[in-house]
Amino acid sequence: MGQLRCESIQQKLEKIVPHYIARFIVWYYTPEDKRCDFDDFMPYEPCVKNKTLDECMEWFTREDCQEAILEYHKHMKKLNLIRLYEAMYDKALQGDVNAAKWVESFSKSDFFDETTDEVEDFLKDVNIPALKKGKGDK
């Protein structure tokens, strides 16, 4: 089987917006306590260097930037669900009954179900000509 290539969030965003906007999106959505100040961010990005935060925020009105923001959130969805699960799991361990019910319910969801991925992995290397025909083909 071929080797999987994982793309970073930066690489995904750069397919949609210029490098400097991709970096700004990642910077902006990084929690404030885990990112550098905007003034410290600017010198590393020449296209942002002479702009204010408000000027950079104007990029968010661009259609391509909005698509990139959606891609960012799609990329982060699984990590955020993992963080949520871990937080609720910790609460459940501390005796929170509602958190325990939530963890039990979430554990039964398809989030932990690997069968779809296994089937897709198997089928990606299967060559069935009938599946490759277009809808109009006979």
N, C-alpha and C positions, 0 to 999 in steps of 0.2 A: 504494500500500500504506500501511496505517496505521503510525504511528510507535510503536516499541517503548518501553515504559516500564520502566525498570529499578528494582527496589526495593533499598534498602539492607538489610543484615542487620538493622539496628535496626527498620526498617519491617516486615520479615517476622516478627520475633519479637513485635512489639507486636500482631500479629493473634492471638497465642496467649496472651501473658501481659501484665500491666500494664507500663507504661513503665519503672518502676524495676527490675523484675526483668529485663526485656530488657537494660537498661543493665548490670546486674550480671553477667549471663551473658556479654555481650561483654567486660566488664572482666576477668572471671575467666578466660576462655579466651584473652585476649591474653597472649602470652609475657611472663613476669615482667620481663624486661629491657626490654620495650617499653611497659609500663603504669605508671601512677602507683601509689604505695602506697595501700593501702586507706584509710588515714587521710586521704589527700589526695583520694580519690574521694568520700568521704562528704559533705563540705559541698555538693557540687554536686547531690546527690540527696536532697531533703528526706525521702523515705520511708526512706532508708537511714541518715540522719544520726545517729540515736541507737542504731543497731544495731551489734553486733560482727560480725566476719567469720563467726564460728560461727553466729550467729543468721541471717545472710543465707544461709549454706550450707544451712540447714534448708529453704529454698525448693526445693532440689534434690529433696526428697522429694515435692513436689507433682506430680501427674500433668501439669498444664499446663506446668509448668517442664521436666519431662522431655521433653515433646513439643517445646518450644522449643529445648532442647539438641540434640535430634536434627535439627531444622531448621537450627540453627547449623552443625552438622557437615556436613549436606548442602550448605549454601551454600558452605562452605569447601573442600569436596572437590576441586573443580577447581583452585583456587589451590594447595592442598597438593600435588596431583599435578604441577603445573607446577614448583613448588619442588623436588620430588623429582627430576624429570627434569633440571632445571638443575644440581642437585648431582651427579647421576650423570654428566651430560654433562661437567662440569668434571673429574671424576675420570678419565673416559675420555680426555679430552684430555691429562691428565697421565700417561697410559700404563697405567692400571688396566684390564687385559684383561676382568675380570669386569664392571666398570662399562660397558665398551664393548659387551659382549654384551647387558647389560641394556638399554642405550640402543637398540641395534639391534632387540631384541625389542619394546620399548615403542613404538618408532617404527612398527612394523608393526601395532600394536594399533588399535582403533577410536577411541582418544583423539584422533588427528589426522584422522580420517575425517569429512569435512564433508558427505558425500552425504545422510545422514539429515536433517541440519538443512536442507539445500537442498530436499529433497523435502517436508518438513513446511512450510517457508515457502511453497512453491508451492501445496500442497494446502489451506492454511488459507484461501485466497481462492477456492477452487474450490467451486462450488455444485452438488452432486450429490444430488438428492432421495433416491435410494435409500440413500445412506449415512446419511441422517438418520433413517430409519425405525427404530423400536425393534425388538427381537428378536421381539416378539409380533406386529408388523405384517405384513400380507400384501399 
